Amino acid sequence: MTIGNRVAYGEAFCETKEKLFWFVFYKKYFNIELEKDFKLDIPLGYNSKIHTNVFIPKGLIVKQALNAIKRAGVNIIYSRTDELTESDDRDSNSSYSVFFSKDIECKINQSSYSAEKIWSQHLNGTTFLEMLILWLRTYVEGNGTKLNCSIGVLCTGTRLFGHQIPAIIWVKDLNEGLKIYHVSCKEEVKKIGVRLVNE
């Protein structure tokens, strides 16, 4: 099935249904009203049986995503937000779509990982903003399904000032919630993984 200049493999991709989801999602949790004819260009290789699409509208920032997650009733444990962002592999200067595996935990994980090791393997990891939107979509679509409960995910598509990389994990201690933390790009972190973009 051809969608613009893209081809969807496996189960036929229903563009109308997906666009409706994002229209409602951004209105409900962000108070953002997308244009009714907004373009949703899913990258090559998307299969709705095994992938989750993430649509980032133009101009969206991390602080809006954090507020939306709170609005959905999720406790966020963090000390710093997007003020520290130095660069992203992809940015919201224009709207775009990416997709990720539907796995609850990261497929790509080891006993320890560093961002530099991931980059050296040329793995295309998620940005911090994409990961927050993916997490929230999974949570609201799955009636409370939470990603990354056993291992954290390094958002290697985002670099923070001071050679830091953002990471997130769901914690279930006395202060249950979505924990956001930062690690050095050189630091070997235990129980960590990476979510690959468009794979």
Buried (B, 14 or more C-beta within 10 A) or exposed (E): EEBEEBEBBEEEBEBEEBBEBBBEBBEEBBEBEBEEEBEBEBBEBBBBEEBBBBBBBEEBBBEBBBBBBBEBEBEBBBEEBBEBBEEBBBBBEEBBBBBBBBEBBBEBBBEEBBBBBBBEEEBBBBBBBBBBBBBBBBBBEEEEEBBBEEBBBBBBBBBBEEBBBBBBBBBEEEEEBBBBBBBBBEBBBEEBBBBBBBE
